[in-house]
Amino acid sequence: MPPITPTRADLIDPASLASLGRIEIIARWVVDGFLSGLHRSPKKGFSVEFAEFRPYQPGDDLRFIDWRVVARSDKWMVKQFEEETNTRAAIVLDVSRSMDWTGAPERLTKLRYSEQVVAAIALLLIRQRDAVGLVRYDDKLRTVLPARARTIQWRRIVRALEESGAGPDSRMAEGVQQAAKLIRRPGILVVVSDLLVDQDQMEQSIRVARAAGHQVTVLHIMDPSEIELDSRGEAIFYDPEGTLEVTATVSDVRQAYAKTVVHALEEWRLRLAALGAGYEVIRTDMPFGVPLRKAFATRQRLP
């Protein structure tokens, strides 16, 4: 019996999906597929600062329909306000050199995979009426977008994802601190990184964010070749953000390498769990729906 081909974009192989269009197109496909089985949030918000009109959706409060627009254009439009959000969120993306790597040509690099994930998470949150901001960091600050709930904010985020990066180091702890400042009240921080960073500094920055009341979810992006060595013969192992190189026979180090990876992932999990932060290992061959479920679960935990 032939395998069943997924009909939802969020379940399709990431590399195959990424070859079909631009990042904004892919993100829309992924979020549309992801939301197809979800119910709309019952939460609503309101403030006096008008932001824009948007199309009416079933379940919207009829008080906010602009009947003058309906009369002129025969389109049902709803007034949306700057603070008409359930919460505020900021996404922190690691764009350092180690992220711009893949263990196989048929897979996306960690950075390209992460950019698709960030675009989809941002669109998901905006469609849920959450304000979203973005921080990009390598060895220096690359992007800071304050959290906004307007539809145009998503286009700003997509444009920012196309900007330069791939610096030689990752100062993600500073990125987390910067993101926490973008949110005036307790909200969501989503950190997307391969976590080749200083653990103590990262832990301290997340501790500060948690003390401010923010929910923190760390998506640990890994290429499958980082989890399990799949090459044979001799190989050169090198630090992508440094100058260290070591030549070794893969069969001689495979078992020790696997134990080291398990230990490192468990240490991250325990450290972040002790801080009350979420932690998930996301492989670059996982469908985009996996990290979306993690981000959406974080949002649902907020009051």
NURO-188649 format. One record per residue: residue in one letter; x, y, z of N, C-alpha, C in turn; chain; residue number from 1. Coordinates in steps of 0.001 Angstrom, whole numbers, always signed. Layout:
<sites>
{A {X Y Z} {X Y Z} {X Y Z} A NUM},
...
</sites>
This chain:
<sites>
{M {+841 -1192 +0} {+0 +0 +0} {+882 +1251 +0} A 1},
{P {+708 +2190 -942} {+1565 +3376 -1018} {+1353 +4291 +176} A 2},
{P {+2408 +5030 +585} {+2272 +5938 +1732} {+1294 +7060 +1435} A 3},
{I {+615 +7523 +2480} {-349 +8609 +2336} {+395 +9946 +2344} A 4},
{T {+161 +10763 +1323} {+798 +12072 +1236} {+36 +13069 +2100} A 5},
{P {+716 +13785 +2995} {+22 +14759 +3840} {-635 +15847 +3000} A 6},
{T {-1821 +16264 +3389} {-2520 +17330 +2669} {-2339 +18672 +3349} A 7},
{R {-1827 +18688 +4581} {-1579 +19931 +5301} {-114 +20294 +5196} A 8},
{A {+166 +21574 +4864} {+1545 +21997 +4654} {+2396 +21843 +5900} A 9},
{D {+1787 +21966 +7088} {+2582 +21872 +8312} {+3052 +20451 +8592} A 10},
{L {+2591 +19483 +7799} {+2997 +18092 +7981} {+3947 +17606 +6889} A 11},
{I {+4241 +18475 +5913} {+5094 +18109 +4781} {+6557 +18262 +5165} A 12},
{D {+7421 +17456 +4545} {+8860 +17554 +4770} {+9324 +18992 +4555} A 13},
{P {+10065 +19579 +5499} {+10451 +20991 +5415} {+11203 +21361 +4142} A 14},
{A {+12154 +20519 +3728} {+12938 +20842 +2538} {+12063 +20845 +1282} A 15},
{S {+11155 +19892 +1193} {+10254 +19850 +34} {+9355 +21071 +9} A 16},
{L {+8849 +21457 +1174} {+7963 +22612 +1252} {+8716 +23898 +933} A 17},
{A {+9947 +24021 +1427} {+10721 +25246 +1230} {+11076 +25479 -226} A 18},
{S {+11052 +24427 -1027} {+11393 +24573 -2445} {+10230 +25080 -3283} A 19},
{L {+9056 +25242 -2663} {+7852 +25577 -3428} {+7533 +27059 -3491} A 20},
{G {+8230 +27892 -2713} {+7889 +29310 -2762} {+8683 +30134 -1781} A 21},
{R {+8346 +31428 -1703} {+9009 +32344 -803} {+8568 +32106 +640} A 22},
{I {+9333 +32668 +1569} {+9108 +32392 +2975} {+7716 +32803 +3444} A 23},
{E {+7201 +33952 +2937} {+5879 +34396 +3379} {+4778 +33470 +2863} A 24},
{I {+4971 +32920 +1652} {+3988 +31991 +1086} {+3978 +30699 +1897} A 25},
{I {+5174 +30180 +2185} {+5281 +28938 +2946} {+4672 +29102 +4330} A 26},
{A {+4979 +30225 +4990} {+4454 +30458 +6340} {+2930 +30478 +6334} A 27},
{R {+2339 +31111 +5326} {+869 +31134 +5232} {+311 +29725 +5063} A 28},
{W {+923 +28939 +4181} {+469 +27559 +3990} {+544 +26777 +5292} A 29},
{V {+1674 +26901 +5982} {+1883 +26152 +7210} {+852 +26530 +8274} A 30},
{V {+646 +27837 +8474} {-284 +28296 +9509} {-1722 +27953 +9140} A 31},
{D {-2082 +28084 +7867} {-3433 +27716 +7447} {-3711 +26246 +7747} A 32},
{G {-2727 +25393 +7453} {-2900 +23974 +7732} {-2971 +23702 +9227} A 33},
{F {-2122 +24391 +9984} {-2079 +24176 +11434} {-3376 +24613 +12102} A 34},
{L {-3910 +25758 +11668} {-5111 +26306 +12293} {-6393 +25614 +11844} A 35},
{S {-6303 +24797 +10799} {-7521 +24200 +10249} {-8259 +23343 +11262} A 36},
{G {-7511 +22773 +12235} {-8173 +21937 +13236} {-8343 +22601 +14582} A 37},
{L {-8041 +23903 +14674} {-8123 +24595 +15966} {-9345 +25492 +16025} A 38},
{H {-9822 +25731 +17235} {-10931 +26655 +17448} {-10390 +28045 +17701} A 39},
{R {-11141 +29057 +17373} {-10760 +30428 +17662} {-10709 +30650 +19166} A 40},
{S {-9788 +31519 +19583} {-9672 +31831 +21002} {-10905 +32585 +21475} A 41},
{P {-11457 +32253 +22658} {-12615 +32975 +23171} {-12243 +34323 +23772} A 42},
{K {-10952 +34609 +23962} {-10544 +35847 +24602} {-10689 +37014 +23647} A 43},
{K {-11013 +38171 +24195} {-11148 +39381 +23399} {-10487 +40520 +24156} A 44},
{G {-10113 +41568 +23419} {-9490 +42720 +24056} {-10025 +43992 +23446} A 45},
{F {-9758 +45145 +24106} {-10259 +46412 +23582} {-9477 +47557 +24201} A 46},
{S {-9151 +48559 +23400} {-8623 +49812 +23923} {-9099 +50921 +23011} A 47},
{V {-8824 +52160 +23379} {-9361 +53287 +22636} {-8487 +53660 +21452} A 48},
{E {-7295 +53050 +21291} {-6390 +53430 +20208} {-6660 +52585 +18973} A 49},
{F {-7312 +53189 +17975} {-7652 +52471 +16750} {-6392 +52155 +15953} A 50},
{A {-6323 +50939 +15377} {-5147 +50539 +14608} {-5471 +50357 +13128} A 51},
{E {-6489 +49549 +12804} {-6793 +49261 +11410} {-8123 +48506 +11329} A 52},
{F {-8587 +48340 +10084} {-9742 +47483 +9832} {-9237 +46101 +9441} A 53},
{R {-10048 +45101 +9711} {-9782 +43749 +9228} {-11107 +43099 +8890} A 54},
{P {-11107 +42074 +8029} {-12359 +41393 +7674} {-13034 +40767 +8883} A 55},
{Y {-14356 +40809 +8894} {-15148 +40174 +9952} {-14934 +38667 +9935} A 56},
{Q {-14823 +38065 +11121} {-14726 +36617 +11269} {-15840 +36143 +12195} A 57},
{P {-16406 +34974 +11937} {-17465 +34457 +12815} {-17010 +34450 +14267} A 58},
{G {-17851 +34990 +15140} {-17514 +35072 +16547} {-17079 +36448 +16993} A 59},
{D {-16775 +37358 +16039} {-16405 +38725 +16404} {-17586 +39459 +17026} A 60},
{D {-17291 +40374 +17936} {-18314 +41188 +18578} {-18918 +42145 +17548} A 61},
{L {-20230 +42091 +17378} {-20903 +42921 +16372} {-20790 +44411 +16684} A 62},
{R {-20471 +44766 +17916} {-20352 +46181 +18268} {-19209 +46857 +17528} A 63},
{F {-18204 +46082 +17098} {-17035 +46670 +16490} {-17075 +46639 +14963} A 64},
{I {-18202 +46222 +14384} {-18362 +46298 +12930} {-18553 +47756 +12533} A 65},
{D {-17828 +48203 +11516} {-17978 +49573 +11013} {-19041 +49554 +9910} A 66},
{W {-20261 +49979 +10263} {-21382 +49879 +9339} {-21261 +50854 +8170} A 67},
{R {-20494 +51929 +8344} {-20288 +52846 +7225} {-19451 +52193 +6130} A 68},
{V {-18453 +51423 +6540} {-17645 +50698 +5563} {-18485 +49628 +4881} A 69},
{V {-19342 +48961 +5667} {-20227 +47943 +5092} {-21130 +48560 +4030} A 70},
{A {-21678 +49751 +4339} {-22594 +50415 +3400} {-21882 +50840 +2120} A 71},
{R {-20628 +51291 +2239} {-19901 +51785 +1072} {-19373 +50658 +194} A 72},
{S {-18870 +49613 +823} {-18154 +48584 +54} {-18844 +47229 +34} A 73},
{D {-19921 +47073 +822} {-20613 +45801 +944} {-19684 +44710 +1492} A 74},
{K {-18691 +45135 +2296} {-17782 +44199 +2950} {-17864 +44404 +4457} A 75},
{W {-17986 +43331 +5174} {-18072 +43411 +6633} {-16669 +43577 +7195} A 76},
{M {-16401 +44734 +7795} {-15098 +45043 +8353} {-15223 +45367 +9835} A 77},
{V {-14230 +44940 +10601} {-14222 +45128 +12053} {-13081 +46069 +12428} A 78},
{K {-13374 +46976 +13350} {-12322 +47852 +13857} {-11400 +47053 +14778} A 79},
{Q {-10096 +47171 +14531} {-9111 +46518 +15395} {-8306 +47604 +16101} A 80},
{F {-7989 +47349 +17363} {-7326 +48352 +18173} {-5931 +47891 +18559} A 81},
{E {-5066 +48867 +18830} {-3659 +48568 +19101} {-3488 +47583 +20247} A 82},
{E {-4341 +47671 +21268} {-4213 +46783 +22414} {-5220 +45639 +22375} A 83},
{E {-5799 +45387 +21179} {-6753 +44284 +21066} {-5982 +42981 +20879} A 84},
{T {-5248 +42611 +21922} {-4429 +41416 +21876} {-4629 +40617 +23151} A 85},
{N {-4406 +39325 +23037} {-4495 +38468 +24210} {-3222 +38562 +25045} A 86},
{T {-2098 +38751 +24401} {-835 +38878 +25117} {+184 +39499 +24184} A 87},
{R {+1386 +39694 +24691} {+2500 +40194 +23891} {+3584 +39133 +23854} A 88},
{A {+4250 +39053 +22712} {+5267 +38022 +22530} {+6484 +38608 +21829} A 89},
{A {+7618 +37971 +22053} {+8842 +38321 +21337} {+9560 +37028 +20970} A 90},
{I {+10063 +36977 +19754} {+10797 +35818 +19273} {+12270 +36202 +19168} A 91},
{V {+13133 +35379 +19726} {+14576 +35614 +19675} {+15196 +34575 +18751} A 92},
{L {+15824 +35034 +17664} {+16400 +34124 +16668} {+17918 +34233 +16655} A 93},
{D {+18570 +33105 +16786} {+20023 +32995 +16690} {+20407 +32953 +15212} A 94},
{V {+21189 +33933 +14744} {+21610 +33960 +13341} {+23129 +33844 +13224} A 95},
{S {+23765 +33195 +14199} {+25218 +33056 +14195} {+25666 +32027 +13154} A 96},
{R {+26986 +31946 +12965} {+27564 +31118 +11909} {+27200 +29646 +12061} A 97},
{S {+27134 +29144 +13289} {+26831 +27725 +13487} {+25428 +27366 +13014} A 98},
{M {+24536 +28344 +12970} {+23175 +28076 +12507} {+23109 +27893 +10986} A 99},
{D {+24078 +28463 +10285} {+24075 +28395 +8822} {+24786 +27122 +8355} A 100},
{W {+24267 +25985 +8787} {+24916 +24697 +8521} {+23879 +23603 +8376} A 101},
{T {+24181 +22640 +7508} {+23366 +21442 +7380} {+24274 +20244 +7207} A 102},
{G {+23842 +19090 +7708} {+24640 +17879 +7597} {+24407 +17122 +6304} A 103},
{A {+23453 +17586 +5491} {+23158 +16913 +4228} {+22568 +17931 +3252} A 104},
{P {+22961 +17871 +1980} {+22494 +18871 +1013} {+20984 +18853 +790} A 105},
{E {+20337 +17734 +1076} {+18886 +17662 +861} {+18093 +18258 +2018} A 106},
{R {+18778 +18676 +3089} {+18090 +19290 +4223} {+18357 +20787 +4254} A 107},
{L {+17433 +21516 +4892} {+17631 +22941 +5110} {+18730 +23159 +6145} A 108},
{T {+19434 +24293 +6036} {+20330 +24661 +7128} {+19498 +24949 +8366} A 109},
{K {+20150 +24915 +9514} {+19436 +25222 +10752} {+18847 +26630 +10697} A 110},
{L {+19575 +27563 +10097} {+19095 +28940 +10032} {+17886 +29064 +9121} A 111},
{R {+17960 +28454 +7944} {+16826 +28567 +7017} {+15582 +27893 +7591} A 112},
{Y {+15764 +26750 +8224} {+14641 +26083 +8883} {+14057 +26998 +9952} A 113},
{S {+14931 +27602 +10754} {+14485 +28456 +11852} {+13754 +29687 +11342} A 114},
{E {+14199 +30250 +10238} {+13525 +31419 +9671} {+12100 +31085 +9259} A 115},
{Q {+11906 +29905 +8685} {+10552 +29473 +8329} {+9706 +29303 +9588} A 116},
{V {+10313 +28738 +10633} {+9601 +28544 +11894} {+9200 +29888 +12506} A 117},
{V {+10134 +30841 +12529} {+9857 +32159 +13108} {+8732 +32852 +12344} A 118},
{A {+8781 +32812 +11013} {+7734 +33447 +10217} {+6371 +32826 +10506} A 119},
{A {+6329 +31499 +10646} {+5060 +30816 +10908} {+4553 +31113 +12320} A 120},
{I {+5448 +31099 +13313} {+5032 +31403 +14685} {+4500 +32825 +14776} A 121},
{A {+5206 +33767 +14139} {+4767 +35169 +14172} {+3390 +35321 +13548} A 122},
{L {+3162 +34685 +12400} {+1859 +34774 +11744} {+784 +34117 +12597} A 123},
{L {+1098 +32991 +13200} {+144 +32299 +14075} {-287 +33205 +15221} A 124},
{L {+680 +33854 +15885} {+359 +34699 +17021} {-430 +35939 +16597} A 125},
{I {-67 +36541 +15473} {-790 +37721 +15000} {-2229 +37361 +14651} A 126},
{R {-2424 +36191 +14058} {-3793 +35776 +13746} {-4596 +35484 +15013} A 127},
{Q {-3897 +35193 +16097} {-4561 +35003 +17381} {-4683 +36319 +18150} A 128},
{R {-4399 +37435 +17452} {-4488 +38791 +18004} {-3453 +39060 +19100} A 129},
{D {-2327 +38405 +19018} {-1222 +38677 +19922} {-247 +39636 +19244} A 130},
{A {+346 +40522 +20031} {+1390 +41412 +19525} {+2714 +40650 +19524} A 131},
{V {+3486 +40775 +18449} {+4709 +40005 +18280} {+5868 +40926 +17922} A 132},
{G {+7020 +40695 +18555} {+8246 +41390 +18214} {+9327 +40393 +17848} A 133},
{L {+10451 +40894 +17334} {+11534 +40016 +16885} {+12885 +40599 +17273} A 134},
{V {+13765 +39727 +17762} {+15163 +40074 +18015} {+16035 +39053 +17307} A 135},
{R {+16991 +39519 +16498} {+17963 +38645 +15833} {+19348 +38982 +16369} A 136},
{Y {+20100 +37938 +16711} {+21396 +38140 +17337} {+22413 +37143 +16799} A 137},
{D {+23641 +37590 +16558} {+24783 +36693 +16430} {+25838 +37208 +17404} A 138},
{D {+26978 +37719 +16889} {+27934 +38321 +17806} {+27575 +39762 +18137} A 139},
{K {+26506 +40246 +17505} {+25992 +41575 +17816} {+24496 +41612 +17509} A 140},
{L {+23858 +42653 +17947} {+22427 +42815 +17711} {+22183 +43122 +16241} A 141},
{R {+21337 +42333 +15581} {+21046 +42526 +14162} {+19687 +43163 +13916} A 142},
{T {+18700 +42793 +14722} {+17334 +43281 +14506} {+16631 +43438 +15836} A 143},
{V {+15893 +44529 +15975} {+14968 +44706 +17098} {+13674 +45279 +16547} A 144},
{L {+12608 +44501 +16615} {+11280 +44956 +16215} {+10377 +44911 +17439} A 145},
{P {+9936 +46053 +17963} {+9017 +46051 +19111} {+7737 +45294 +18791} A 146},
{A {+7115 +44727 +19813} {+5906 +43921 +19627} {+4744 +44774 +19142} A 147},
{R {+4110 +44337 +18064} {+2930 +44988 +17505} {+1940 +43911 +17072} A 148},
{A {+662 +44288 +17023} {-379 +43321 +16645} {-922 +43574 +15249} A 149},
{R {-478 +44614 +14587} {-1010 +44926 +13266} {-540 +43909 +12232} A 150},
{T {-1344 +43751 +11192} {-1014 +42794 +10142} {+309 +43142 +9478} A 151},
{I {+596 +44418 +9317} {+1837 +44830 +8662} {+3068 +44411 +9460} A 152},
{Q {+2908 +44137 +10744} {+4035 +43711 +11564} {+4632 +42415 +11044} A 153},
{W {+3787 +41530 +10555} {+4298 +40257 +10050} {+5187 +40477 +8828} A 154},
{R {+4802 +41422 +7971} {+5634 +41721 +6799} {+6978 +42318 +7231} A 155},
{R {+6959 +43120 +8287} {+8222 +43660 +8806} {+9128 +42525 +9287} A 156},
{I {+8532 +41548 +9968} {+9304 +40412 +10473} {+9894 +39608 +9324} A 157},
{V {+9092 +39364 +8296} {+9590 +38606 +7140} {+10736 +39342 +6472} A 158},
{R {+10618 +40656 +6325} {+11713 +41429 +5722} {+12969 +41359 +6587} A 159},
{A {+12795 +41404 +7902} {+13941 +41350 +8808} {+14667 +40007 +8704} A 160},
{L {+13922 +38942 +8445} {+14530 +37623 +8336} {+15456 +37526 +7127} A 161},
{E {+15294 +38419 +6166} {+16132 +38413 +4965} {+17393 +39245 +5138} A 162},
{E {+17552 +39902 +6290} {+18730 +40726 +6526} {+19943 +39856 +6860} A 163},
{S {+21122 +40470 +6861} {+22372 +39736 +7049} {+22519 +39212 +8473} A 164},
{G {+23401 +38225 +8606} {+23701 +37646 +9902} {+24935 +36778 +9785} A 165},
{A {+24934 +35610 +10442} {+26027 +34634 +10369} {+27338 +35178 +10915} A 166},
{G {+27258 +35973 +12008} {+28466 +36406 +12691} {+29165 +35231 +13352} A 167},
{P {+30438 +35394 +13736} {+31230 +34266 +14221} {+30872 +33760 +15615} A 168},
{D {+30021 +34458 +16334} {+29716 +34056 +17703} {+28224 +34249 +17963} A 169},
{S {+27731 +33651 +19054} {+26321 +33764 +19405} {+26192 +34313 +20816} A 170},
{R {+25671 +35536 +20931} {+25464 +36159 +22240} {+23965 +36187 +22525} A 171},
{M {+23398 +34979 +22557} {+21953 +34861 +22684} {+21438 +35327 +24036} A 172},
{A {+22275 +35258 +25069} {+21830 +35729 +26376} {+21439 +37209 +26297} A 173},
{E {+22221 +37993 +25563} {+21889 +39403 +25378} {+20613 +39549 +24556} A 174},
{G {+20432 +38642 +23593} {+19209 +38674 +22796} {+17969 +38450 +23629} A 175},
{V {+18036 +37506 +24579} {+16904 +37239 +25467} {+16614 +38462 +26334} A 176},
{Q {+17660 +39092 +26851} {+17477 +40288 +27672} {+16823 +41405 +26861} A 177},
{Q {+17268 +41566 +25610} {+16693 +42599 +24746} {+15224 +42313 +24461} A 178},
{A {+14897 +41050 +24212} {+13517 +40681 +23918} {+12606 +40919 +25108} A 179},
{A {+13105 +40632 +26303} {+12291 +40834 +27508} {+11919 +42297 +27681} A 180},
{K {+12774 +43198 +27198} {+12490 +44633 +27314} {+11409 +45092 +26330} A 181},
{L {+11168 +44285 +25284} {+10165 +44664 +24284} {+8744 +44476 +24795} A 182},
{I {+8581 +43721 +25882} {+7251 +43369 +26379} {+7025 +44081 +27703} A 183},
{R {+6048 +44979 +27720} {+5829 +45801 +28913} {+5152 +45041 +30041} A 184},
{R {+4422 +43996 +29722} {+3749 +43214 +30759} {+4065 +41739 +30521} A 185},
{P {+3791 +40856 +31485} {+4121 +39445 +31307} {+3567 +38884 +30001} A 186},
{G {+4412 +38218 +29255} {+4010 +37682 +27961} {+4826 +36447 +27610} A 187},
{I {+5106 +36293 +26315} {+5757 +35096 +25800} {+7107 +35454 +25199} A 188},
{L {+8120 +34644 +25520} {+9405 +34695 +24837} {+9639 +33334 +24192} A 189},
{V {+9884 +33327 +22882} {+10233 +32097 +22177} {+11663 +32249 +21672} A 190},
{V {+12551 +31398 +22146} {+13965 +31448 +21769} {+14238 +30328 +20767} A 191},
{V {+14792 +30691 +19605} {+15071 +29723 +18544} {+16577 +29735 +18293} A 192},
{S {+17258 +28644 +18665} {+18721 +28624 +18617} {+19233 +27194 +18619} A 193},
{D {+20478 +27001 +18142} {+21111 +25695 +18275} {+21827 +25564 +19620} A 194},
{L {+21757 +26608 +20442} {+22259 +26617 +21818} {+23745 +26297 +21931} A 195},
{L {+24524 +26656 +20911} {+25976 +26602 +21040} {+26407 +27922 +21663} A 196},
{V {+26015 +28071 +22926} {+26177 +29327 +23657} {+26682 +29018 +25063} A 197},
{D {+27021 +30073 +25803} {+27416 +29929 +27195} {+26180 +29598 +28033} A 198},
{Q {+26170 +28415 +28644} {+24987 +27968 +29383} {+24677 +28861 +30573} A 199},
{D {+25706 +29257 +31312} {+25478 +30052 +32520} {+24873 +31410 +32185} A 200},
{Q {+25392 +32060 +31141} {+24858 +33360 +30738} {+23425 +33233 +30248} A 201},
{M {+23167 +32178 +29481} {+21822 +31950 +28970} {+20847 +31691 +30123} A 202},
{E {+21277 +30887 +31077} {+20425 +30584 +32225} {+20092 +31851 +33007} A 203},
{Q {+21066 +32719 +33187} {+20839 +33941 +33937} {+19852 +34858 +33226} A 204},
{S {+19975 +34979 +31909} {+19062 +35856 +31166} {+17635 +35329 +31206} A 205},
{I {+17472 +34005 +31137} {+16134 +33416 +31210} {+15572 +33545 +32618} A 206},
{R {+16429 +33450 +33618} {+15980 +33632 +34998} {+15398 +35038 +35185} A 207},
{V {+16053 +36042 +34609} {+15560 +37422 +34699} {+14218 +37557 +33987} A 208},
{A {+14105 +36940 +32806} {+12851 +37007 +32047} {+11715 +36334 +32812} A 209},
{R {+12004 +35195 +33431} {+10979 +34497 +34202} {+10569 +35314 +35434} A 210},
{A {+11540 +35986 +36055} {+11233 +36817 +37219} {+10311 +37966 +36854} A 211},
{A {+10371 +38398 +35589} {+9488 +39462 +35104} {+8107 +38934 +34733} A 212},
{G {+7909 +37621 +34860} {+6595 +37035 +34603} {+6400 +36469 +33215} A 213},
{H {+7467 +36453 +32392} {+7328 +35968 +31022} {+7357 +34445 +30955} A 214},
{Q {+6499 +33883 +30104} {+6605 +32474 +29745} {+7735 +32347 +28722} A 215},
{V {+8630 +31403 +28927} {+9774 +31227 +28028} {+9758 +29812 +27462} A 216},
{T {+9851 +29719 +26149} {+9994 +28427 +25486} {+11243 +28468 +24617} A 217},
{V {+12126 +27508 +24805} {+13361 +27419 +24027} {+13227 +26279 +23029} A 218},
{L {+13336 +26617 +21737} {+13324 +25611 +20677} {+14776 +25361 +20275} A 219},
{H {+15277 +24212 +20654} {+16673 +23842 +20404} {+16757 +23215 +19013} A 220},
{I {+17244 +23973 +18043} {+17275 +23530 +16651} {+18531 +22704 +16406} A 221},
{M {+18348 +21475 +15904} {+19480 +20592 +15646} {+19312 +19889 +14305} A 222},
{D {+20411 +19768 +13590} {+20441 +18939 +12389} {+20554 +17480 +12835} A 223},
{P {+19896 +16549 +12145} {+19998 +15135 +12539} {+21439 +14641 +12644} A 224},
{S {+22342 +15189 +11827} {+23744 +14760 +11863} {+24450 +15212 +13132} A 225},
{E {+23893 +16194 +13838} {+24453 +16604 +15117} {+24033 +15659 +16236} A 226},
{I {+22912 +14999 +16047} {+22392 +14103 +17078} {+23028 +12723 +16972} A 227},
{E {+23224 +12263 +15752} {+23814 +10941 +15529} {+24745 +11020 +14332} A 228},
{L {+25999 +10637 +14532} {+26978 +10670 +13443} {+26578 +9653 +12378} A 229},
{D {+26430 +10129 +11140} {+26000 +9219 +10075} {+27054 +9052 +8983} A 230},
{S {+28245 +9596 +9197} {+29319 +9446 +8208} {+30227 +8286 +8597} A 231},
{R {+31103 +7894 +7667} {+32020 +6789 +7891} {+33454 +7256 +7635} A 232},
{G {+34424 +6394 +8009} {+35816 +6721 +7770} {+36288 +7833 +8693} A 233},
{E {+37280 +8579 +8230} {+37796 +9690 +9012} {+37035 +10965 +8710} A 234},
{A {+36952 +11826 +9694} {+36261 +13104 +9527} {+36981 +14168 +10342} A 235},
{I {+36832 +15407 +9901} {+37386 +16534 +10634} {+36251 +17194 +11392} A 236},
{F {+36338 +17212 +12711} {+35345 +17857 +13551} {+35857 +19250 +13893} A 237},
{Y {+35008 +20266 +13669} {+35469 +21630 +13909} {+34392 +22449 +14596} A 238},
{D {+34834 +23469 +15303} {+33941 +24411 +15975} {+33545 +25479 +14964} A 239},
{P {+32268 +25548 +14557} {+31856 +26503 +13531} {+31968 +27959 +13979} A 240},
{E {+32094 +28177 +15269} {+32209 +29555 +15756} {+33581 +29801 +16388} A 241},
{G {+34545 +28925 +16055} {+35894 +29087 +16573} {+36908 +28562 +15574} A 242},
{T {+38109 +28183 +16075} {+39185 +27721 +15195} {+39613 +26285 +15490} A 243},
{L {+38997 +25646 +16485} {+39397 +24300 +16881} {+38993 +23276 +15828} A 244},
{E {+39944 +22381 +15453} {+39679 +21286 +14523} {+40314 +20007 +15064} A 245},
{V {+39591 +18887 +14956} {+40093 +17605 +15423} {+39780 +16553 +14372} A 246},
{T {+40780 +15779 +13956} {+40579 +14694 +13002} {+40424 +13385 +13774} A 247},
{A {+39392 +12601 +13433} {+39140 +11354 +14154} {+38424 +10371 +13245} A 248},
{T {+38558 +9089 +13560} {+37812 +8045 +12868} {+36423 +7968 +13480} A 249},
{V {+35396 +8104 +12643} {+34020 +8211 +13136} {+33627 +7011 +13984} A 250},
{S {+33990 +5809 +13548} {+33601 +4612 +14298} {+34201 +4599 +15698} A 251},
{D {+35363 +5257 +15875} {+36018 +5273 +17187} {+35337 +6231 +18158} A 252},
{V {+34696 +7257 +17630} {+34124 +8286 +18515} {+32602 +8270 +18539} A 253},
{R {+31989 +7427 +17717} {+30529 +7462 +17583} {+29814 +7265 +18913} A 254},
{Q {+30205 +6254 +19662} {+29523 +5943 +20919} {+29731 +7050 +21949} A 255},
{A {+30967 +7528 +22069} {+31256 +8600 +23021} {+30526 +9872 +22631} A 256},
{Y {+30450 +10127 +21323} {+29749 +11318 +20837} {+28269 +11251 +21205} A 257},
{A {+27646 +10077 +20975} {+26220 +9915 +21278} {+25950 +10161 +22761} A 258},
{K {+26819 +9651 +23641} {+26638 +9866 +25080} {+26779 +11342 +25435} A 259},
{T {+27720 +12013 +24793} {+27933 +13435 +25062} {+26712 +14258 +24658} A 260},
{V {+26117 +13921 +23505} {+24930 +14641 +23038} {+23770 +14430 +24007} A 261},
{V {+23547 +13192 +24413} {+22458 +12889 +25365} {+22660 +13660 +26657} A 262},
{H {+23891 +13686 +27147} {+24188 +14404 +28391} {+23940 +15900 +28234} A 263},
{A {+24377 +16477 +27102} {+24204 +17915 +26878} {+22733 +18299 +26800} A 264},
{L {+21934 +17507 +26091} {+20509 +17805 +25956} {+19792 +17669 +27307} A 265},
{E {+20170 +16667 +28071} {+19552 +16474 +29381} {+19918 +17624 +30326} A 266},
{E {+21149 +18110 +30214} {+21560 +19230 +31059} {+20763 +20487 +30724} A 267},
{W {+20561 +20751 +29433} {+19728 +21888 +29044} {+18308 +21718 +29572} A 268},
{R {+17767 +20515 +29428} {+16387 +20277 +29854} {+16235 +20528 +31357} A 269},
{L {+17178 +20010 +32145} {+17088 +20153 +33597} {+17270 +21601 +34032} A 270},
{R {+18224 +22291 +33431} {+18468 +23690 +33781} {+17252 +24558 +33481} A 271},
{L {+16685 +24382 +32311} {+15548 +25215 +31924} {+14290 +24831 +32700} A 272},
{A {+14121 +23545 +32971} {+12969 +23112 +33770} {+13022 +23717 +35162} A 273},
{A {+14220 +23830 +35730} {+14370 +24413 +37060} {+13969 +25890 +37067} A 274},
{L {+14048 +26528 +35904} {+13659 +27942 +35786} {+12187 +28099 +35414} A 275},
{G {+11510 +26981 +35148} {+10119 +27057 +34715} {+9979 +27397 +33247} A 276},
{A {+11033 +27151 +32468} {+11006 +27437 +31036} {+10763 +26152 +30254} A 277},
{G {+10057 +26278 +29125} {+9843 +25129 +28259} {+11072 +24861 +27414} A 278},
{Y {+11278 +23602 +27056} {+12457 +23227 +26264} {+12083 +22076 +25345} A 279},
{E {+12362 +22255 +24053} {+12075 +21209 +23083} {+13206 +21137 +22061} A 280},
{V {+13659 +19919 +21786} {+14623 +19703 +20716} {+13848 +19579 +19410} A 281},
{I {+14189 +20413 +18440} {+13515 +20410 +17139} {+14537 +20069 +16066} A 282},
{R {+14334 +18953 +15377} {+15231 +18547 +14294} {+14823 +19231 +12989} A 283},
{T {+15801 +19511 +12150} {+15503 +20221 +10905} {+14808 +19350 +9869} A 284},
{D {+14633 +18065 +10172} {+13831 +17229 +9272} {+12416 +17036 +9807} A 285},
{M {+12081 +17733 +10914} {+10719 +17678 +11448} {+9814 +18617 +10665} A 286},
{P {+8558 +18232 +10402} {+7610 +19164 +9782} {+7441 +20414 +10626} A 287},
{F {+7123 +21533 +9982} {+7019 +22808 +10684} {+5903 +22818 +11732} A 288},
{G {+4952 +21898 +11620} {+3865 +21859 +12589} {+4339 +21515 +13994} A 289},
{V {+5489 +20846 +14125} {+5992 +20448 +15449} {+6358 +21670 +16287} A 290},
{P {+7243 +22575 +15808} {+7538 +23759 +16628} {+6339 +24674 +16811} A 291},
{L {+5406 +24691 +15852} {+4204 +25503 +16018} {+3368 +25005 +17184} A 292},
{R {+3273 +23703 +17342} {+2515 +23152 +18472} {+3148 +23569 +19789} A 293},
{K {+4472 +23588 +19836} {+5158 +23985 +21066} {+4888 +25450 +21385} A 294},
{A {+4975 +26318 +20380} {+4735 +27747 +20598} {+3282 +28002 +20966} A 295},
{F {+2361 +27300 +20323} {+943 +27499 +20598} {+596 +27017 +22004} A 296},
{A {+1248 +25922 +22433} {+1010 +25408 +23797} {+1449 +26432 +24829} A 297},
{T {+2555 +27140 +24563} {+3013 +28176 +25472} {+1994 +29288 +25578} A 298},
{R {+1450 +29703 +24441} {+454 +30776 +24431} {-797 +30374 +25198} A 299},
{Q {-1217 +29114 +25069} {-2433 +28655 +25720} {-2294 +28606 +27238} A 300},
{R {-1049 +28513 +27738} {-854 +28462 +29188} {-1005 +29826 +29852} A 301},
{L {-946 +30903 +29056} {-1077 +32236 +29643} {-2523 +32522 +30020} A 302},
{P {-2749 +33273 +31110} {-4105 +33600 +31533} {-4760 +34558 +30555} A 303},
</sites>
